[in-house]
Amino acid sequence: MEQIRVHLFGKPLVQRVDHGAADLHSGKAQELFCFLLLNRNRTHTRESLATLLWPEAGSSVSRKYLRQAIWQLHMGLGKTGSGAAERILVGEDHGVRLDSDCRFWLDVEVFERAWCAVQGCSGELLDSEQSEALVEAVGIYRGDLLEGWYFDWCLCERERLQTIFLTMLDKLMGHAEIAQEFEKGLAYGEQILRYDRARERTYQRMMRLQCLSGDRAGGLRQFQRCSVALDEELGVRPSKPTLEIYEQIKCDRLAISRRPSVPVASPTQVDNEQADGSILNPMTRLKNIRSLLGNLQNRVQEELRAIDQVLRAKSSESLDVKIVDSRGKQEQV
């Protein structure tokens, strides 16, 4: 069982399971702990940590402050409810790292684990287990990483995790369309737009979801929202794919489909979708490629059936014409 629960999304919160919120005594002790948590899989030199936290202080002074912060961490987090000591940090030569045996729950770790399980997989292809993990992950995201903190080391991490969050929501929108959970999909879309008002891909999905839910006028209004946002934020007009969806809705030609609402990505594009650039497990990549190929095959078959229906209709119309026989007499066939 975890002894410590740490929330880094939104305002940072550190709690001991046995006796409530932890007292870290100082902001620098908290900053040190958060930095180590976000970089929990490696050892940090004392010099680099001292320079990171006290860049304006001299070497000897910053090292002294670091020792004090480490002691404060131990006092604030290293005591269990029974009064026994639990090691939080491990010193290795001149380095410091979190003790891998320390039992703690970290929201960022749960969030990243869910992300790793779906990288390269489109939302339309998520299984129930993957979608449930993503729902939990976006629920954990209470706000941007360490809200109110503007240290250089956390700004890049904040942007990276926000990008992952928005990608998760986009995948959940795709899954909601396939599952015909249109209201859920629209709610995910509104969450995305609160962070990125001009995200055109989100408007495309929301136009489809609104129309497929039975609200055709709502789908057209989503297009108007998209046009205004793109003009005000970027000074551009909606792209061709957005206009095509608009025309389909306007002409009442948008039907519920089991295929993706956006073009299927190639395996290379799927790999490039990964926010952190890590390499997928080969078996996972093979599974995703097979799913994409199967989905593409279904799309081709649907298109062929549609073309065949059009050709049959035109063939039938061509027979209903007036012809002139050899005596010049017109007759209806």
N, C-alpha and C positions, 0 to 999 in steps of 0.2 A: 504493500500500500504506500502511496506517495505521502511523504512527510511535508512537502512544500508544494504549493500551487502558485504558478507565476503567470500573470496575464500581461503581455507586452503590447497587445493590440488595444488602442485607446490609451487611457491614462494607465501607467504601469501600476500593477498591484501585486504584492508579494504576501502570501498568506501561509501560516503554519496550520496544518490540518488540526493539530491538537489544541492550539490556543490562539486562534485568530490572526490578525494582521501582524506581520513581522516588523520589528523596529530596527531599521538599519542605521539609525543614529545620524547619518549625514547623506546629503545628496550625492557625494562622490562615491560612497560605498554602494549606493544603489546604482549609480552609473557604471561602476566597475562590474557589479553583478550582472547587469543587463548586457553589457558588452561581452562578457564571458559566456553568457547563455546563447547569444546569437552566433558566437564563434566557439561553440562548445566542443567541437571535434578536433581541436588542436591546442598545442601548448604555446603560451605567450611569454616572451622574455620580460623580466621585471623592468628592464630599461624601456622597452617599447610601451608597456602599460603606464609607466610613470610619465613618459613624454606625452602619451595620448591624453591622459587625464589632467596633467598640470604642465602644459606646454610653455608657460611663461616662467615657471620656477626653474632654478638651477638643478643640476643632476642630483646632488646630495639631498637637497630639500624635497624634490619630487619623490625620491626613493623613500624618504622618511614618511611622507604623506601616504604613499602606497602601502607601507607596512601598517600604518594606522587604519587605512581603509580595509585591509585584509583582516585585521584584528576585529574591526567592527562587524564585518560580515560573519566571522566566526561566532561572535557574541550574539548577534541578532538572529542567525539561522542555525547555528550549530548545536543549540540546546534542544533536546527533546522534551516532551511534557514531563517525563520522569526525572529530568535534571541531568541525564546522561549526555555526553558530548557526541556529536556526529560530525565527521569531517566533511567540509564543503569544498575546500580547495586542496589541491595537491601541489607541493613544491618539487620541481625536478631540476636539480642543479641551479641554474639561474632563471628557470621558467616557472610559470604558474598555469594551471589548468583546473577545470572543474573535476571533482572526483566522479568517475564513471559509476561508482557504487552508490552515490548519493541519490536518494529516491525523491524525485520531483516531477511534477506535471507541468508542461510548458505548452501554452496555446500555439506558439509558432511551430513547435515540433509536430503537433497533431495536424496543423494546417499544411505544412510542407509534406508530410507523409501522404496525405490525401492527394496532393498535387502530383507527387511522383508516380502514383498509381494510375493516373489518367493522361500523362503527357503523351502527345502524339495521337490521342484518340478523340475523334470528333464527338460532340455532344449527342448526336443522333445514334451513335454506336455504344453509348454507355450501357452497362448492365445495371441491374438494381443495386448491387453492392457498391459499385463505383458511384452511382448517383446519390445514394444515401451518405456515403463518405463525404461527397462534395457539399451536400446540404448541411452536414455537421460543420464542415470547414468554414463555409461562408457565414454560418451562425456564430462561430467563434470570433470572426472578424468584427469586433465591436467598434472599430475605428482604425485610422491609420496607425502604423507602428509608433509607439512612444509619443503620443500626441503632446505637443508643447515642448518637445526636445528638439534643439536645432544644432546639435553637435554634428560635425562633418561625417563622423563614422556611421551615424544612423540615417543620414539623408538618403544615401544610395540604397540601403536596405529597405527603407520605407517605400521608395519608388518601386523597387523590385517586387516586394510583397503586394503592393497595390496592383501592379500589373498582373500578377498571378491571380489575385482576387477577381479582377474584372474578367479574366479569361475563364475562370471557374464559372462565373455567372453566365457567361456566353454559352458555355457547354451545357449548363443546366437549362438554358432557354431552348437549345436544340433538342435536348431530351424531353422537355415538356411538350414540344410540338408533336414529337413522335408518339408520346403517351397521351396526347390530346388533353393535357392539363393546361389549358390555355391561360387561365387566370394566374396560375403559378408562374408561367413563362412571362407574362406581362409584368408581374411584380418584380421578377429578376431584372427585366429590362429597365424598369424605373430606377432600380438600385444602381445600375450601370450609369444611367444618364445623370444621376446626382454627382458622379465623379467626372464624367466626360460627356458634356452636353452635345457635342458634335460627333459622336460615334455613330457613323452612318450604318455600319453593319447591324447595330442594335435596332435602329429604326426599321431596317428591312425585316428583321425577325418580328418586331412588334406589329408591323403592318400585316404580316401573314397571320400572326396569332389573333389579332383583333378581328380580322375578317373570318378566319376559320371558326372563331367562337360564335359567329352569327351576327357580328356587328360590322357590317360592310362599311357603314358611314364612319365608324371609328377607325377602320383601316385607312380610309382616305384622309381622316384628320391627322393620323400619325404621319402621313406623307407631308402634310402642311407643316407640322412641327419640325420635321426633318429639314425641309426647305428653309425655314426661318433660321433654325440653329446653324446650318451650314453657312448661310449668308452672313449672319451676325458674327459667328466665331471665326470662320475661315475665308469668307468672301468668295465661296464657290457654289455651284449649283449641284443638285443631286446627280449621282453617277447613272450610267446606263442601266445597271442591274436594278437600281432603286426605281427608275422610271418604268422598267419592264414590269416589276411587281405592281406598281401603281396602275398601269394599264390593264393588267390582269384583274385587279380588284374592280376597277372602273367598269370593265366590260363583263363583270361577273363570271370570269373564267378561272378563278382560283379555287382549286379543289383540294380536299384533304388528301395528303400524299404520305406514303411511308418513306419517301426518299428525302435526303437532306434538303433544307430550304435554301442552302447556298451551294455553289459548285463544290464537288468532291475534290479534295486536295490530293496531289500526287504524293507518293511516299516521301519524296524529298521535301515537299512543302510541309508535310506532317511533322517531319523531324525539325524543321526550322521553326515550328510553332512553339517549341519549348522555350519557356521564359528564361531558364538559367543555362541553356546550352548543353545540358548533360546528355549522355548517350543512353538510349533505351536498351533494355535487355533484348537480345536477339530474338528470343521466342515471343516476347511481347510485340516487337516490330513485325514479325512474321504474321502473328494473329491479326494485327491491325491492317496489314497489307491485304490479307485474304478477305477481311471484312469489307475493305474499300473496293476491292475488285468485284466482290459479289454484289455490292450496292450499285456499282457502275453498270454491271450486267443487267440488273433490274431496270435501271434508267433507260438503257438502250432498248430493251424489250418494250417498255412503255412507249417510247418515242416511235418505234416501228409500228406498234398497234395504232397509234394516233395517225401516222402517215397513211397506213392502209385504210383506215376509216375515211380519211379525206379523199383518197383516190377512188374509193368505191362510190362516195357521194358524187364526185365529179363525173364518173363514168355513167351513173344513173341519170344525171342531168343532161349529158350529151345525147342520150337516146330520145329525150323529149324535145325534139326539134322538127321543123317542117322540112320535108324533102320533096324534090320534084321528080316525078317518074319520067319515063322516056317519052310520054305523050304530053309532057308539060303540065300535068295536073298535080296540084299540091294536095298532099294528104298528111294527116297527123299520125305519127307512129307512137 
